[in-house]
């Protein structure tokens, strides 16, 4: 099994925020494949899927972003999943809005959700799909944490659907490269 986790914050208030980019991509994949997040376990909503020849858990931790590792770590421990069989989708302020990149290993760049995952897995050897949200413009005197908790602009929301598809395609490539046997 491979665990794919989109990071975000539960609740309607956070739905369209930049910090929920991981959740938004998971919702896109769920709708595209008609796989609703109807199951709950380890303080996460989840569904199961098959991609190529790989069986997947798709999860959305409901612990709030900064504690995402609790749910992901519990899934990994219960199902005896190796960290290298885990893929995290998360927002990234160090990438321009619309930039989507895969990464394996490495630092957290101060992302508290990724820090939580790293802490609960006790390693940085997991895959990431980084979803660029950019940083506040110089004309926006706003703290980065406030920025990621603010909603996407109307213009950005219009640009999201192709980014969801780009992230889903990248996820397929990452999953295809994971050897589980």
DRENBALUM-46845 format. One record per residue: x, y, z of N, C-alpha, C, CB in turn. Coordinates in pm, 1 decimal. Atoms other than C-alpha are relative to their C-alpha. Glycine has a CB too. Layout:
REM DRENBALUM-46845
X|Y|Z|X|Y|Z|X|Y|Z|X|Y|Z $
...
This chain:
REM DRENBALUM-46845
83.5|-119.6|0.0|0.0|0.0|0.0|87.2|125.0|0.0|-94.6|0.3|121.6 $
-60.9|-132.7|-0.8|95.1|359.7|-60.4|-100.1|95.0|64.6|39.3|47.4|-145.6 $
83.5|-100.6|-66.1|-38.3|640.9|154.8|22.6|134.4|-68.0|32.1|9.0|152.9 $
-5.6|-133.4|60.2|-118.0|970.1|-19.0|-81.4|92.1|89.7|-54.9|0.3|-148.9 $
66.9|-91.4|-92.1|-202.3|1256.7|215.2|4.8|142.7|-52.9|64.2|-7.1|139.0 $
8.0|-142.2|29.5|-320.8|1601.7|120.2|-7.7|74.5|131.5|-122.1|33.1|-90.6 $
-0.9|-74.6|-125.7|-245.4|1852.7|393.1|-90.8|121.8|-9.5|143.1|43.1|36.5 $
88.8|-115.3|-7.6|-488.8|2120.4|502.4|-60.1|11.2|137.9|-109.9|-9.3|-104.7 $
72.6|-21.2|-124.8|-717.9|2241.5|775.9|-146.8|-35.5|-22.0|15.0|147.2|49.6 $
141.9|32.8|15.0|-1066.7|2100.2|833.9|-87.8|122.8|24.2|-39.3|-112.9|96.8 $
97.7|-104.9|-24.8|-1370.9|2322.3|829.5|-19.9|92.0|-118.5|41.1|80.2|118.4 $
37.9|-84.8|112.6|-1552.6|2543.3|582.8|80.2|130.7|-3.4|-149.0|31.0|6.5 $
-72.0|-127.6|-10.0|-1369.7|2854.4|705.2|133.7|-4.1|-75.2|24.3|35.3|147.5 $
-133.3|12.0|60.3|-1038.5|2723.0|566.2|-2.8|-52.9|-143.2|85.8|-90.5|84.4 $
7.9|74.6|125.9|-1166.5|2557.8|248.2|81.2|61.7|-114.4|-143.5|-10.9|-42.2 $
-66.7|-62.0|115.1|-1036.9|2809.0|-11.6|130.0|70.6|36.3|-92.8|98.5|-65.5 $
-126.8|-64.2|-37.1|-720.7|2909.8|175.0|116.7|-69.1|-68.0|19.5|-1.8|152.5 $
-121.1|53.1|63.9|-374.3|2861.1|32.1|52.9|-122.6|75.9|109.3|109.3|-7.2 $
-48.2|111.7|-81.3|-289.3|2627.8|322.1|-76.2|-129.2|-30.4|-12.5|33.9|148.6 $
81.3|117.7|31.2|-561.9|2391.8|197.1|21.1|-50.9|-141.6|-145.5|31.6|20.2 $
-26.3|42.8|137.0|-409.7|2340.7|-146.6|7.1|-153.4|-7.5|131.7|63.2|-51.9 $
-7.2|146.8|-1.1|-332.9|1976.8|-56.3|-137.1|-63.4|7.5|84.4|-47.9|116.5 $
138.1|49.4|-9.3|-695.3|1916.7|46.5|-73.1|19.6|-132.5|-75.9|72.0|113.7 $
70.0|-30.3|124.5|-820.1|2083.0|-273.5|39.4|-97.4|-110.8|29.1|143.7|-43.6 $
-44.6|98.5|99.6|-609.3|1851.7|-489.7|-60.4|-136.4|31.3|155.1|-9.1|-3.3 $
60.2|128.8|-37.5|-733.8|1549.7|-294.0|-148.3|-1.8|-35.4|19.1|-27.5|151.2 $
141.4|-8.1|36.6|-1093.6|1667.4|-345.2|-17.2|-14.8|-151.4|-60.7|133.6|48.1 $
3.5|12.8|145.8|-1023.3|1698.2|-719.4|16.5|-146.4|-41.2|110.4|86.8|-64.8 $
-23.9|141.5|32.1|-884.0|1343.2|-735.0|-120.6|-84.3|40.8|128.4|-51.6|70.8 $
117.6|71.1|-49.1|-1177.2|1216.5|-528.9|-117.4|14.4|-97.4|-39.6|52.1|139.2 $
110.9|-24.3|92.8|-1430.8|1377.3|-766.0|27.7|-63.2|-136.0|-24.5|150.7|-16.2 $
-37.9|53.5|130.3|-1240.8|1273.0|-1078.6|-16.5|-152.0|-6.1|144.0|37.9|-32.0 $
4.3|147.0|-4.3|-1227.5|907.9|-971.7|-124.5|-54.4|69.9|123.3|-52.8|69.8 $
122.7|38.6|-71.7|-1563.1|906.0|-788.8|31.8|-85.9|123.2|-95.1|-76.8|-94.5 $
-44.1|66.3|-122.9|-1395.7|807.2|-462.2|-21.4|95.1|117.3|150.0|-43.7|-9.7 $
25.6|-95.6|-108.8|-1563.6|1003.2|-182.4|75.5|-36.3|128.4|-149.9|7.0|29.1 $
-65.6|16.5|-129.8|-1387.4|1053.8|149.1|-107.4|-25.9|105.4|85.9|126.1|37.0 $
109.8|33.5|-90.8|-1651.3|870.3|353.1|44.3|-80.3|121.4|-105.0|-76.6|-74.1 $
-48.2|80.6|-112.7|-1435.2|661.4|586.0|81.6|88.0|93.3|85.0|-120.8|-49.6 $
-79.6|-73.2|-98.2|-1272.8|784.0|906.5|83.5|-98.1|80.5|-90.3|84.1|93.3 $
-91.0|79.7|-82.5|-974.0|642.8|1089.2|117.9|89.5|36.3|47.7|-131.1|-74.9 $
-118.4|-73.2|-46.1|-688.8|789.9|1292.9|-13.8|150.4|-21.4|124.2|-50.9|-71.8 $
27.8|-142.4|12.0|-849.3|1135.4|1288.8|27.0|51.3|-141.9|83.8|78.1|100.8 $
-12.3|-38.5|140.5|-850.8|1145.5|908.2|-120.2|-51.9|-77.5|131.8|-54.0|-61.0 $
94.6|50.6|97.8|-1102.1|1116.1|629.9|82.1|-74.8|-103.7|-86.1|115.6|-65.0 $
-78.7|72.3|98.8|-993.4|854.3|381.2|-88.3|-79.5|-94.4|98.5|-92.3|68.6 $
59.5|89.8|97.3|-1078.1|644.4|81.0|112.7|-87.4|-53.2|-73.1|78.6|-115.9 $
-99.4|89.4|58.1|-901.4|363.4|-99.5|-12.6|3.7|-151.0|-16.6|-144.5|53.2 $
-2.3|-8.0|145.6|-799.9|356.7|-465.0|108.3|-91.9|-54.1|23.2|145.4|-47.2 $
-106.2|70.0|71.6|-589.0|176.4|-719.6|48.3|93.1|-109.4|-49.2|-137.8|-59.0 $
-61.1|-82.5|103.5|-350.0|363.6|-943.3|106.6|-84.5|-66.2|59.9|133.3|58.3 $
-89.5|95.0|65.0|-175.8|150.2|-1201.9|-13.7|-132.6|71.6|148.1|49.9|1.1 $
4.7|125.7|-76.2|-83.8|-160.3|-1005.1|20.0|23.0|149.6|106.2|-96.9|-51.6 $
-21.6|-34.4|-140.0|-56.9|21.6|-671.8|-132.6|24.6|71.7|89.6|123.3|11.0 $
113.9|-28.7|-86.9|-317.9|16.6|-395.4|36.1|118.7|87.8|-38.9|-124.5|86.7 $
-26.5|-124.3|-71.5|-350.7|351.2|-220.9|-102.9|25.8|108.9|2.6|116.4|-96.8 $
87.2|-70.1|-92.1|-495.5|512.0|85.2|12.8|146.6|-39.5|38.5|-26.3|153.3 $
1.3|-144.1|19.5|-595.9|869.0|5.6|-58.7|58.3|127.0|-82.2|42.7|-128.6 $
49.5|-51.1|-127.6|-629.3|1066.7|327.4|7.7|152.9|7.2|79.3|-61.5|114.9 $
0.1|-141.7|-35.1|-711.9|1414.5|451.9|-2.2|7.0|152.3|-123.3|77.2|-64.3 $
-3.0|-9.3|-146.5|-593.7|1450.9|814.4|-93.6|111.0|49.3|144.4|26.0|49.5 $
94.3|-96.5|-56.9|-852.2|1630.8|1028.9|54.1|60.2|130.0|-135.9|-67.2|25.6 $
-65.6|-45.9|-122.5|-603.1|1733.5|1297.2|41.8|146.0|-4.4|120.0|-84.3|27.3 $
-54.8|-130.4|32.5|-532.9|2078.7|1151.8|143.2|-18.4|-46.0|-7.8|96.4|121.2 $
-127.2|10.5|71.7|-220.2|2141.2|950.8|118.4|-34.9|89.6|28.3|128.7|-70.6 $
-121.8|14.6|-79.8|37.4|2165.4|1227.3|10.1|-132.8|73.6|8.4|111.1|98.9 $
-1.6|131.3|-64.8|-56.7|1821.1|1364.4|-25.3|-112.5|-100.6|-104.8|-5.1|111.5 $
28.1|97.8|105.9|-93.4|1638.5|1030.2|73.5|-131.4|20.1|36.7|57.6|-134.4 $
-80.8|119.9|-19.1|179.4|1393.8|1123.5|-63.3|-101.3|93.0|133.8|37.4|52.4 $
66.1|94.3|-91.0|-37.1|1243.3|1398.5|-80.9|-102.8|-78.1|-91.0|74.9|98.8 $
81.9|91.1|80.3|-284.2|1095.2|1147.3|86.2|-83.7|-93.4|-103.4|78.4|-80.9 $
-84.8|69.4|97.0|-20.8|1007.6|889.9|86.2|-103.4|71.2|88.8|100.4|-77.5 $
-80.9|93.7|-77.6|203.3|847.1|1152.2|-81.0|-118.9|49.6|63.1|70.9|117.4 $
86.6|108.6|-47.8|-87.9|644.1|1292.8|-34.0|-96.9|-113.5|-129.6|57.4|61.1 $
24.2|86.3|116.2|-178.4|513.5|944.3|124.1|-83.0|-30.6|-40.0|84.2|-123.6 $
-124.0|68.8|34.3|183.7|428.1|874.4|31.8|-110.9|100.0|115.5|99.4|-6.1 $
-29.3|99.9|-102.5|227.2|245.4|1202.6|-98.1|-117.0|-7.3|-4.4|63.8|139.3 $
101.2|105.2|-0.3|-100.8|52.1|1188.0|13.5|-91.9|-122.1|-139.8|62.0|3.8 $
-9.3|78.6|123.4|-53.3|-59.9|826.2|143.7|-37.9|-36.2|-61.7|77.2|-114.3 $
-142.1|32.6|18.2|324.0|-100.9|861.8|54.0|51.6|-133.9|20.7|-151.6|9.0 $
-45.0|-64.9|123.3|393.2|142.4|580.2|136.8|63.1|22.1|-102.2|106.8|-46.8 $
-130.7|-64.8|-5.5|746.5|251.3|512.6|-15.9|146.4|-39.6|102.5|-71.9|-93.1 $
6.6|-143.5|31.2|806.5|626.1|497.7|17.6|24.7|-149.5|107.2|77.1|78.8 $
-20.7|-19.5|144.1|924.8|590.0|137.5|-122.0|-40.6|-82.9|121.2|-79.4|-46.0 $
126.5|33.9|66.9|572.4|463.4|54.2|-109.1|102.9|32.2|-46.6|-141.0|42.0 $
93.5|-106.9|-37.3|413.6|791.4|166.3|25.7|121.2|-88.6|14.4|37.9|151.1 $
-6.6|-120.5|82.8|336.9|1092.7|-53.9|-85.4|107.1|67.5|-49.1|-28.0|-147.7 $
68.2|-112.8|-62.8|240.9|1429.5|95.0|-19.8|109.6|-104.9|80.9|53.7|122.9 $
27.6|-115.2|86.6|74.6|1708.2|-106.8|-21.4|120.4|90.4|-125.6|-25.0|-93.0 $
9.5|-116.1|-89.4|121.3|2050.5|52.3|31.2|130.4|-71.0|93.8|-16.9|117.6 $
-28.3|-133.6|50.7|127.5|2422.7|-13.5|145.3|35.2|27.4|-94.3|104.3|63.7 $
-139.3|-39.5|-17.8|467.4|2585.2|-52.6|17.2|146.2|-39.8|94.1|-90.6|-82.9 $
-18.4|-142.6|26.7|538.5|2958.4|-22.1|130.0|28.6|-73.8|-2.8|77.9|129.7 $
-127.0|-20.9|68.5|887.8|2911.9|-166.3|-8.8|-26.7|-149.9|105.9|-88.1|60.8 $
23.8|17.3|143.5|738.5|2825.7|-506.1|-102.3|103.6|-44.5|-49.6|-145.3|-32.7 $
96.5|-94.9|55.3|558.3|3077.2|-724.6|-136.2|-66.7|-13.4|47.7|53.6|-136.9 $
133.5|53.5|19.0|183.3|3037.9|-748.0|-6.2|-73.4|-134.3|-106.3|113.1|6.7 $
15.2|80.2|121.1|110.7|2762.1|-997.9|114.2|-94.7|-28.5|-16.9|88.7|-115.2 $
-113.1|90.7|19.1|447.3|2590.2|-974.7|-26.4|-127.2|80.7|135.4|67.6|43.3 $
24.1|129.0|-65.6|406.5|2219.5|-891.6|125.1|-84.4|-19.9|-128.5|-72.6|-57.7 $
-125.2|77.2|8.3|714.4|2011.8|-808.9|-3.2|-119.5|93.8|120.8|89.0|33.3 $
-16.0|118.4|-84.7|794.6|1669.7|-672.8|134.2|10.5|71.3|-9.1|-132.4|-83.9 $
-122.3|-1.0|-80.0|1055.3|1624.9|-402.2|1.1|-127.1|82.5|9.1|127.6|91.3 $
-17.8|116.4|-85.5|1191.5|1328.3|-214.6|107.1|35.5|101.6|38.8|-128.2|-82.7 $
-91.4|-32.0|-109.4|1356.4|1386.6|122.0|16.8|149.7|17.5|135.0|-64.1|-23.9 $
-40.3|-138.3|-16.5|1492.3|1709.1|254.2|-65.9|71.0|116.2|-28.4|73.8|-123.3 $
47.9|-82.5|-109.3|1414.6|1988.8|492.4|-146.0|38.2|-14.9|83.3|123.4|10.6 $
142.0|-37.1|-3.8|1076.7|2130.2|583.5|-25.4|143.4|-43.3|-54.4|-20.2|138.7 $
10.6|-141.7|35.9|1145.8|2495.3|492.6|-98.0|73.9|90.9|-43.5|14.5|-145.9 $
85.5|-66.7|-97.1|951.7|2591.3|804.6|-148.3|-32.3|-11.8|17.8|145.0|-12.2 $
141.4|38.5|15.9|626.3|2425.2|690.8|-36.2|-90.2|117.3|-26.2|-73.1|-138.6 $
30.2|72.6|-123.7|471.8|2310.4|1019.0|-70.7|-133.2|-24.2|-85.0|86.0|89.8 $
63.6|127.9|32.5|257.5|2039.5|857.9|103.3|-104.1|-40.2|-102.2|18.1|-112.4 $
-107.0|90.9|41.9|563.3|1884.0|692.7|89.2|-33.4|119.3|84.0|62.5|-114.8 $
-78.3|26.2|-121.5|755.2|1922.1|1020.4|-68.2|-105.8|86.0|19.7|129.9|81.2 $
74.7|97.6|-78.6|480.0|1727.5|1197.2|10.8|-139.4|-60.7|-146.7|41.3|10.7 $
-13.9|129.6|67.7|493.2|1449.5|937.3|139.4|-55.5|25.0|-26.6|13.4|-152.8 $
-139.0|42.6|-21.3|871.7|1434.2|964.7|20.6|-49.1|143.5|97.3|116.0|-30.9 $
-13.5|37.9|-140.6|848.7|1419.9|1344.0|-65.6|-134.9|27.8|-61.3|107.3|89.9 $
74.0|123.1|-30.4|587.0|1142.6|1353.6|51.1|-121.3|-77.2|-146.6|19.8|-29.9 $
-60.5|111.3|74.4|760.7|932.2|1087.3|145.2|-21.6|43.3|-6.5|26.7|-152.2 $
-138.7|2.1|-46.9|1099.9|1004.8|1248.2|98.7|-13.2|-115.9|20.2|-114.7|98.8 $
-87.2|-0.1|117.2|1250.7|1053.2|902.0|-49.4|105.0|-98.7|4.5|-140.5|-66.6 $
41.6|-88.8|108.6|1246.4|1284.0|602.2|-10.4|-75.4|-131.9|98.1|116.7|-14.0 $
2.4|82.9|120.8|1240.1|993.3|356.0|-144.6|-30.6|-39.1|79.3|-131.8|22.1 $
133.2|18.3|57.1|893.0|1047.4|213.7|-9.1|94.9|-119.2|-114.9|27.9|106.7 $
15.7|-78.2|122.4|773.9|1192.9|-113.8|-91.4|118.6|26.4|-56.2|-87.2|-114.7 $
81.3|-119.9|-13.3|626.4|1538.1|-149.8|-37.1|52.5|-137.2|73.8|107.6|80.7 $
39.4|-78.6|115.8|431.8|1720.0|-411.6|-27.3|139.2|54.2|-126.5|-61.5|-75.6 $
2.3|-137.6|-50.5|489.6|2087.4|-345.8|-85.4|85.2|-93.7|145.2|58.3|12.0 $
97.5|-77.7|76.3|209.3|2315.9|-458.5|24.3|148.6|27.1|-146.8|-40.8|37.5 $
-39.7|-138.9|-18.9|329.7|2671.5|-510.5|-115.0|95.4|23.2|76.4|45.4|-116.8 $
97.4|-105.9|-29.2|127.9|2950.2|-350.5|66.6|137.7|0.2|-67.9|-25.7|135.8 $
-71.9|-126.6|-0.3|398.4|3218.2|-364.9|5.7|61.8|138.1|-64.0|96.3|-96.3 $
-9.2|-77.9|-123.9|465.6|3476.1|-99.5|-80.1|127.8|-17.0|148.6|32.1|36.2 $
70.2|-129.2|13.3|283.8|3798.5|-18.5|85.0|97.3|-81.8|-31.8|60.9|140.5 $
-69.4|-103.0|79.4|372.1|4077.3|-259.4|51.8|107.5|95.3|-95.5|63.0|-108.8 $
-56.9|-107.4|-82.5|584.7|4362.9|-125.3|-105.9|102.1|40.4|113.2|70.2|-75.1 $
104.6|-96.8|-29.9|272.5|4578.6|-139.2|-101.0|-53.3|102.0|-71.6|39.2|-127.5 $
89.8|61.0|-98.5|96.2|4335.6|97.5|74.6|-19.1|132.0|-55.4|-136.2|-52.0 $
-68.8|17.8|-128.1|224.6|4390.4|452.4|-72.7|-104.9|84.0|8.9|134.6|76.9 $
69.2|109.0|-67.8|110.9|4049.6|576.5|101.6|-108.1|36.0|-114.3|-58.1|-89.0 $
-84.8|108.5|-46.9|281.6|3777.8|776.9|-26.8|-124.1|-85.7|-25.4|-29.5|151.1 $
14.6|118.9|84.2|343.2|3453.9|584.1|-106.5|-94.5|55.6|134.2|-73.5|-12.0 $
101.5|90.5|-56.2|129.3|3251.0|828.6|-141.1|54.7|-24.7|23.5|-20.2|152.1 $
129.9|-58.5|32.6|-159.6|3495.8|777.4|-29.2|-14.9|-149.0|-4.5|148.6|40.9 $
15.7|12.2|145.6|-100.3|3481.4|401.0|-50.2|-139.1|-38.1|133.4|29.2|-71.2 $
42.8|135.4|38.9|-133.4|3101.2|378.3|-138.3|-33.4|54.6|101.1|-103.8|48.9 $
134.5|21.8|-53.8|-448.8|3115.7|590.7|-103.8|92.3|-64.2|0.5|20.7|150.8 $
93.4|-86.4|72.6|-601.7|3375.2|358.4|-48.4|-73.1|-125.5|67.2|136.4|-37.4 $
54.6|67.7|118.1|-822.7|3272.2|67.0|78.3|33.8|-126.7|-146.7|37.4|-18.8 $
-50.4|-29.7|133.5|-699.3|3244.0|-287.8|-80.5|117.7|-54.9|-10.0|-125.5|-94.7 $
73.2|-108.0|66.1|-789.2|3551.7|-489.2|-93.1|-61.8|-104.4|98.4|103.4|-66.1 $
91.5|48.6|104.5|-1069.1|3518.8|-745.0|79.1|-40.2|-124.6|-105.5|108.7|-35.8 $
-83.5|32.2|116.6|-805.4|3524.0|-1020.7|73.4|-132.5|21.6|101.7|113.7|-27.1 $
-68.9|126.3|-29.8|-607.1|3245.3|-849.0|-97.6|-117.2|-2.9|69.6|7.4|137.3 $
98.5|108.5|0.6|-923.0|3037.9|-797.2|-32.7|-43.5|-142.1|-127.9|43.4|72.3 $
25.7|34.4|139.5|-986.4|3055.0|-1171.8|112.7|-81.8|-61.0|-21.1|125.4|-81.0 $
-116.2|72.5|52.6|-637.2|2914.7|-1232.0|20.6|-136.0|67.5|124.9|84.3|17.1 $
-21.9|123.5|-76.0|-672.5|2623.7|-984.3|-29.7|-129.4|-76.7|-84.0|3.2|122.5 $
29.5|130.3|62.3|-842.5|2352.2|-1198.0|113.9|-62.0|-81.2|-117.4|14.9|-88.5 $
-111.6|64.6|69.9|-548.4|2300.3|-1436.4|115.8|-37.2|93.8|51.2|91.5|-109.7 $
-104.7|33.2|-97.5|-314.2|2302.8|-1134.7|-34.2|-129.1|73.5|18.7|115.3|101.1 $
41.8|126.7|-60.5|-518.6|2025.9|-972.3|37.7|-115.3|-92.4|-153.0|-0.3|28.5 $
-31.8|105.1|96.2|-478.0|1822.0|-1290.6|150.5|-22.6|-7.9|-55.5|35.4|-138.5 $
-145.8|11.2|3.2|-105.2|1895.4|-1300.8|51.0|-76.3|122.5|64.8|139.9|-6.6 $
-40.2|69.0|-123.4|-68.1|1780.9|-938.7|-41.1|-146.7|-5.2|-62.5|68.4|123.8 $
46.2|138.9|10.4|-275.5|1466.2|-1006.6|89.1|-79.6|-95.4|-146.9|-4.8|-48.0 $
-90.2|65.8|94.7|-55.6|1381.7|-1306.1|135.9|-24.8|64.0|15.9|84.7|-127.4 $
-128.3|18.4|-68.6|257.4|1437.0|-1098.5|-11.5|-110.8|103.9|46.0|131.7|66.9 $
21.1|106.5|-98.0|111.9|1213.5|-826.9|7.8|-136.9|-67.7|-136.5|17.4|70.6 $
-5.9|126.8|73.6|64.6|936.1|-1084.7|144.3|-39.0|-29.3|-79.5|10.0|-131.3 $
-141.6|27.2|28.9|431.8|966.3|-1184.4|76.4|-40.0|124.9|65.6|122.1|-63.1 $
-68.9|32.6|-125.2|551.9|965.0|-824.5|-38.4|-139.1|46.2|-33.0|103.3|109.2 $
47.3|132.0|-43.5|336.5|663.4|-734.3|57.5|-109.2|-89.3|-154.3|-5.9|-1.3 $
-54.5|100.9|92.5|453.9|477.0|-1047.2|147.1|-30.7|31.5|-13.4|48.7|-146.3 $
-141.1|19.6|-31.7|812.7|523.5|-927.7|26.3|-61.6|135.6|70.1|128.9|-7.7 $
-18.0|57.9|-132.2|753.4|380.5|-580.8|-5.6|-151.3|-10.0|-106.7|52.3|98.3 $
-5.6|146.5|-0.2|855.4|18.0|-541.2|-42.6|-49.0|137.6|143.5|-52.1|-36.2 $
52.9|46.5|-129.2|646.4|-149.4|-271.6|32.9|-144.1|28.8|-148.6|18.0|4.5 $
-29.7|142.8|-27.3|762.0|-507.5|-312.7|148.9|-24.7|10.4|-58.8|-89.6|-109.9 $
